[in-house]
Amino acid sequence: MECVFGLVGDGFAIVAADTSAVHSILVHKNNEDKIMVLDSHKLIAASGEPGDRVQFTEYVQKNVSLYQFRNGIPLTTAAAANFTRGELATALRKNPYSVNILMAGYDKEAGASLYYIDYIATLHKVDKGAFGYGSYFSLSTMDRHYRSDMSVEEAIELVDKCILEIRSRLVIAPPNFVIKIVDKDGAREHAWRQSVQDVTTASL
């Protein structure tokens, strides 16, 4: 029942993900951070099989760091997304990774951007995207309320609407979410939305 979604606003990108680590009918933990900081201005949010998700995102993170160490300049968000897509495509013909990715970043020339990369190595630059069962509700909510010129406050409000909709509609909804933002000031954690108590508070 994973939920990962994100959007691009006016000069920033924001991604949110549930924090549940589950297997079959068991919940192992409720504080799993599925959004990794690639470098100072990039985030990678992933869903999929836990082993593949952790192994592949760490592999991408270390290779992005290695490129910067060797060449003295960081990869752009587009270059990092294309590298990630290439590695998934190579693995697809050998030992596929069951992992879906939203990569968000900020570049001085291009501004904020968001890339959709799925487990069969499909790559698209998008304004908004989502993976998991929560995508049925978050995508429809974003379709209704999203604007490309949204401020950070408006985007956070939209993310909260998506979380509320997921908790209200999904049969087994994740209780906790983590939200991270990347803009000209860098990549950082914004907040956690914890427990179903928030649903009652929001309803009131």
Contacts in CASP RR format, 6 or more apart in sequence:
PFRMAT RR
TARGET T0000
AUTHOR 0000-0000-0000
METHOD contacts of the structure
MODEL  1
MECVFGLVGDGFAIVAADTSAVHSILVHKNNEDKIMVLDSHKLIAASGEP
GDRVQFTEYVQKNVSLYQFRNGIPLTTAAAANFTRGELATALRKNPYSVN
ILMAGYDKEAGASLYYIDYIATLHKVDKGAFGYGSYFSLSTMDRHYRSDM
SVEEAIELVDKCILEIRSRLVIAPPNFVIKIVDKDGAREHAWRQSVQDVT
TASL
1 18 0 8 1.000
1 20 0 8 1.000
1 22 0 8 1.000
1 132 0 8 1.000
1 133 0 8 1.000
1 134 0 8 1.000
1 170 0 8 1.000
1 172 0 8 1.000
1 173 0 8 1.000
1 174 0 8 1.000
2 17 0 8 1.000
2 18 0 8 1.000
2 20 0 8 1.000
2 34 0 8 1.000
2 47 0 8 1.000
2 48 0 8 1.000
2 131 0 8 1.000
2 132 0 8 1.000
2 133 0 8 1.000
2 134 0 8 1.000
2 174 0 8 1.000
3 16 0 8 1.000
3 17 0 8 1.000
3 18 0 8 1.000
3 47 0 8 1.000
3 130 0 8 1.000
3 131 0 8 1.000
3 132 0 8 1.000
3 133 0 8 1.000
3 134 0 8 1.000
3 135 0 8 1.000
3 138 0 8 1.000
3 166 0 8 1.000
3 170 0 8 1.000
3 174 0 8 1.000
3 177 0 8 1.000
4 15 0 8 1.000
4 16 0 8 1.000
4 17 0 8 1.000
4 18 0 8 1.000
4 34 0 8 1.000
4 45 0 8 1.000
4 46 0 8 1.000
4 47 0 8 1.000
4 100 0 8 1.000
4 102 0 8 1.000
4 130 0 8 1.000
4 131 0 8 1.000
4 132 0 8 1.000
5 15 0 8 1.000
5 16 0 8 1.000
5 17 0 8 1.000
5 102 0 8 1.000
5 128 0 8 1.000
5 129 0 8 1.000
5 130 0 8 1.000
5 131 0 8 1.000
5 134 0 8 1.000
5 135 0 8 1.000
5 138 0 8 1.000
5 139 0 8 1.000
5 142 0 8 1.000
5 159 0 8 1.000
5 162 0 8 1.000
6 13 0 8 1.000
6 14 0 8 1.000
6 15 0 8 1.000
6 16 0 8 1.000
6 45 0 8 1.000
6 102 0 8 1.000
6 104 0 8 1.000
6 114 0 8 1.000
6 128 0 8 1.000
6 129 0 8 1.000
6 130 0 8 1.000
6 159 0 8 1.000
7 13 0 8 1.000
7 14 0 8 1.000
7 114 0 8 1.000
7 127 0 8 1.000
7 128 0 8 1.000
7 129 0 8 1.000
7 142 0 8 1.000
7 146 0 8 1.000
7 150 0 8 1.000
7 155 0 8 1.000
7 158 0 8 1.000
7 159 0 8 1.000
8 104 0 8 1.000
8 112 0 8 1.000
8 113 0 8 1.000
8 114 0 8 1.000
8 126 0 8 1.000
8 127 0 8 1.000
8 128 0 8 1.000
8 148 0 8 1.000
9 112 0 8 1.000
9 148 0 8 1.000
9 149 0 8 1.000
9 150 0 8 1.000
9 151 0 8 1.000
9 155 0 8 1.000
10 148 0 8 1.000
10 149 0 8 1.000
10 150 0 8 1.000
10 151 0 8 1.000
11 106 0 8 1.000
11 111 0 8 1.000
11 112 0 8 1.000
11 183 0 8 1.000
11 184 0 8 1.000
12 106 0 8 1.000
12 112 0 8 1.000
12 152 0 8 1.000
12 155 0 8 1.000
12 181 0 8 1.000
12 182 0 8 1.000
12 183 0 8 1.000
13 43 0 8 1.000
13 104 0 8 1.000
13 105 0 8 1.000
13 106 0 8 1.000
13 112 0 8 1.000
13 113 0 8 1.000
13 114 0 8 1.000
13 181 0 8 1.000
13 182 0 8 1.000
13 183 0 8 1.000
14 104 0 8 1.000
14 152 0 8 1.000
14 155 0 8 1.000
14 156 0 8 1.000
14 159 0 8 1.000
14 179 0 8 1.000
14 180 0 8 1.000
14 181 0 8 1.000
14 182 0 8 1.000
14 190 0 8 1.000
15 35 0 8 1.000
15 43 0 8 1.000
15 45 0 8 1.000
15 102 0 8 1.000
15 104 0 8 1.000
15 114 0 8 1.000
15 179 0 8 1.000
15 180 0 8 1.000
16 35 0 8 1.000
16 45 0 8 1.000
16 159 0 8 1.000
16 162 0 8 1.000
16 163 0 8 1.000
16 177 0 8 1.000
16 178 0 8 1.000
16 179 0 8 1.000
16 180 0 8 1.000
17 33 0 8 1.000
17 34 0 8 1.000
17 35 0 8 1.000
17 45 0 8 1.000
17 46 0 8 1.000
17 47 0 8 1.000
17 177 0 8 1.000
17 178 0 8 1.000
18 34 0 8 1.000
18 174 0 8 1.000
18 176 0 8 1.000
18 177 0 8 1.000
19 29 0 8 1.000
19 30 0 8 1.000
19 31 0 8 1.000
19 32 0 8 1.000
19 33 0 8 1.000
19 34 0 8 1.000
19 174 0 8 1.000
19 176 0 8 1.000
19 177 0 8 1.000
19 178 0 8 1.000
19 192 0 8 1.000
20 27 0 8 1.000
20 29 0 8 1.000
20 30 0 8 1.000
20 32 0 8 1.000
20 174 0 8 1.000
20 175 0 8 1.000
20 176 0 8 1.000
21 27 0 8 1.000
21 28 0 8 1.000
21 29 0 8 1.000
21 30 0 8 1.000
21 32 0 8 1.000
21 50 0 8 1.000
22 28 0 8 1.000
23 50 0 8 1.000
30 174 0 8 1.000
30 175 0 8 1.000
30 176 0 8 1.000
31 176 0 8 1.000
33 178 0 8 1.000
34 45 0 8 1.000
34 46 0 8 1.000
34 47 0 8 1.000
34 53 0 8 1.000
34 178 0 8 1.000
35 43 0 8 1.000
35 44 0 8 1.000
35 45 0 8 1.000
35 46 0 8 1.000
35 178 0 8 1.000
35 180 0 8 1.000
36 43 0 8 1.000
36 44 0 8 1.000
36 45 0 8 1.000
36 46 0 8 1.000
36 57 0 8 1.000
36 58 0 8 1.000
36 61 0 8 1.000
37 43 0 8 1.000
37 180 0 8 1.000
37 187 0 8 1.000
38 44 0 8 1.000
38 60 0 8 1.000
38 61 0 8 1.000
38 64 0 8 1.000
38 80 0 8 1.000
38 103 0 8 1.000
38 187 0 8 1.000
39 64 0 8 1.000
39 65 0 8 1.000
39 68 0 8 1.000
39 74 0 8 1.000
39 187 0 8 1.000
40 74 0 8 1.000
40 186 0 8 1.000
40 187 0 8 1.000
41 74 0 8 1.000
41 77 0 8 1.000
41 105 0 8 1.000
41 106 0 8 1.000
41 107 0 8 1.000
41 182 0 8 1.000
41 186 0 8 1.000
41 187 0 8 1.000
42 64 0 8 1.000
42 77 0 8 1.000
42 80 0 8 1.000
42 103 0 8 1.000
42 104 0 8 1.000
42 105 0 8 1.000
42 106 0 8 1.000
42 182 0 8 1.000
42 187 0 8 1.000
43 103 0 8 1.000
43 104 0 8 1.000
43 105 0 8 1.000
43 180 0 8 1.000
43 182 0 8 1.000
43 187 0 8 1.000
44 57 0 8 1.000
44 60 0 8 1.000
44 61 0 8 1.000
44 84 0 8 1.000
44 101 0 8 1.000
44 102 0 8 1.000
44 103 0 8 1.000
44 104 0 8 1.000
45 101 0 8 1.000
45 102 0 8 1.000
45 103 0 8 1.000
45 104 0 8 1.000
45 180 0 8 1.000
46 53 0 8 1.000
46 56 0 8 1.000
46 57 0 8 1.000
46 99 0 8 1.000
46 100 0 8 1.000
46 101 0 8 1.000
46 102 0 8 1.000
47 53 0 8 1.000
47 99 0 8 1.000
47 100 0 8 1.000
47 131 0 8 1.000
47 132 0 8 1.000
48 98 0 8 1.000
48 99 0 8 1.000
48 100 0 8 1.000
48 119 0 8 1.000
49 98 0 8 1.000
49 99 0 8 1.000
52 97 0 8 1.000
52 98 0 8 1.000
52 99 0 8 1.000
53 99 0 8 1.000
55 97 0 8 1.000
56 87 0 8 1.000
56 88 0 8 1.000
56 97 0 8 1.000
56 99 0 8 1.000
57 99 0 8 1.000
57 101 0 8 1.000
59 87 0 8 1.000
60 80 0 8 1.000
60 83 0 8 1.000
60 84 0 8 1.000
60 87 0 8 1.000
63 83 0 8 1.000
64 74 0 8 1.000
64 75 0 8 1.000
64 80 0 8 1.000
64 83 0 8 1.000
67 74 0 8 1.000
67 75 0 8 1.000
68 74 0 8 1.000
68 75 0 8 1.000
75 83 0 8 1.000
76 107 0 8 1.000
76 110 0 8 1.000
77 103 0 8 1.000
77 104 0 8 1.000
77 105 0 8 1.000
77 106 0 8 1.000
77 107 0 8 1.000
77 110 0 8 1.000
77 113 0 8 1.000
77 115 0 8 1.000
78 107 0 8 1.000
78 110 0 8 1.000
78 113 0 8 1.000
78 115 0 8 1.000
78 125 0 8 1.000
80 103 0 8 1.000
81 103 0 8 1.000
81 115 0 8 1.000
81 117 0 8 1.000
81 123 0 8 1.000
81 125 0 8 1.000
82 123 0 8 1.000
84 101 0 8 1.000
84 103 0 8 1.000
84 117 0 8 1.000
85 117 0 8 1.000
85 121 0 8 1.000
85 122 0 8 1.000
85 123 0 8 1.000
86 121 0 8 1.000
88 97 0 8 1.000
88 99 0 8 1.000
88 117 0 8 1.000
88 119 0 8 1.000
88 120 0 8 1.000
88 121 0 8 1.000
89 121 0 8 1.000
91 97 0 8 1.000
92 120 0 8 1.000
92 121 0 8 1.000
96 119 0 8 1.000
97 119 0 8 1.000
98 119 0 8 1.000
99 119 0 8 1.000
100 117 0 8 1.000
100 118 0 8 1.000
100 119 0 8 1.000
100 131 0 8 1.000
100 132 0 8 1.000
101 115 0 8 1.000
101 116 0 8 1.000
101 117 0 8 1.000
101 118 0 8 1.000
102 114 0 8 1.000
102 115 0 8 1.000
102 116 0 8 1.000
102 117 0 8 1.000
102 129 0 8 1.000
102 130 0 8 1.000
102 131 0 8 1.000
103 114 0 8 1.000
103 115 0 8 1.000
103 117 0 8 1.000
104 112 0 8 1.000
104 113 0 8 1.000
104 114 0 8 1.000
104 115 0 8 1.000
104 182 0 8 1.000
105 112 0 8 1.000
105 113 0 8 1.000
105 114 0 8 1.000
105 182 0 8 1.000
105 187 0 8 1.000
106 112 0 8 1.000
106 113 0 8 1.000
106 182 0 8 1.000
106 183 0 8 1.000
106 184 0 8 1.000
106 186 0 8 1.000
106 187 0 8 1.000
107 113 0 8 1.000
108 184 0 8 1.000
112 182 0 8 1.000
112 183 0 8 1.000
113 125 0 8 1.000
114 125 0 8 1.000
114 126 0 8 1.000
114 127 0 8 1.000
114 128 0 8 1.000
114 129 0 8 1.000
115 123 0 8 1.000
115 124 0 8 1.000
115 125 0 8 1.000
115 126 0 8 1.000
116 122 0 8 1.000
116 123 0 8 1.000
116 124 0 8 1.000
116 125 0 8 1.000
116 126 0 8 1.000
116 129 0 8 1.000
117 123 0 8 1.000
118 131 0 8 1.000
127 146 0 8 1.000
127 148 0 8 1.000
128 139 0 8 1.000
128 142 0 8 1.000
128 146 0 8 1.000
129 135 0 8 1.000
129 138 0 8 1.000
129 139 0 8 1.000
129 142 0 8 1.000
130 138 0 8 1.000
130 139 0 8 1.000
130 142 0 8 1.000
133 170 0 8 1.000
134 166 0 8 1.000
134 170 0 8 1.000
136 169 0 8 1.000
137 162 0 8 1.000
137 165 0 8 1.000
137 166 0 8 1.000
137 169 0 8 1.000
137 170 0 8 1.000
138 162 0 8 1.000
138 165 0 8 1.000
138 166 0 8 1.000
141 158 0 8 1.000
141 161 0 8 1.000
141 162 0 8 1.000
141 165 0 8 1.000
142 158 0 8 1.000
142 162 0 8 1.000
145 158 0 8 1.000
145 161 0 8 1.000
146 158 0 8 1.000
147 154 0 8 1.000
150 158 0 8 1.000
152 181 0 8 1.000
152 183 0 8 1.000
156 179 0 8 1.000
156 190 0 8 1.000
156 191 0 8 1.000
159 179 0 8 1.000
160 193 0 8 1.000
160 202 0 8 1.000
163 177 0 8 1.000
163 193 0 8 1.000
163 198 0 8 1.000
164 198 0 8 1.000
164 199 0 8 1.000
164 202 0 8 1.000
166 173 0 8 1.000
166 174 0 8 1.000
167 173 0 8 1.000
167 196 0 8 1.000
167 198 0 8 1.000
167 199 0 8 1.000
168 199 0 8 1.000
173 196 0 8 1.000
175 194 0 8 1.000
175 195 0 8 1.000
175 196 0 8 1.000
176 192 0 8 1.000
176 193 0 8 1.000
176 194 0 8 1.000
176 195 0 8 1.000
177 192 0 8 1.000
177 193 0 8 1.000
178 189 0 8 1.000
178 191 0 8 1.000
178 192 0 8 1.000
178 193 0 8 1.000
179 189 0 8 1.000
179 190 0 8 1.000
179 191 0 8 1.000
179 192 0 8 1.000
179 193 0 8 1.000
180 187 0 8 1.000
180 188 0 8 1.000
180 189 0 8 1.000
180 190 0 8 1.000
181 187 0 8 1.000
181 188 0 8 1.000
181 190 0 8 1.000
182 188 0 8 1.000
END
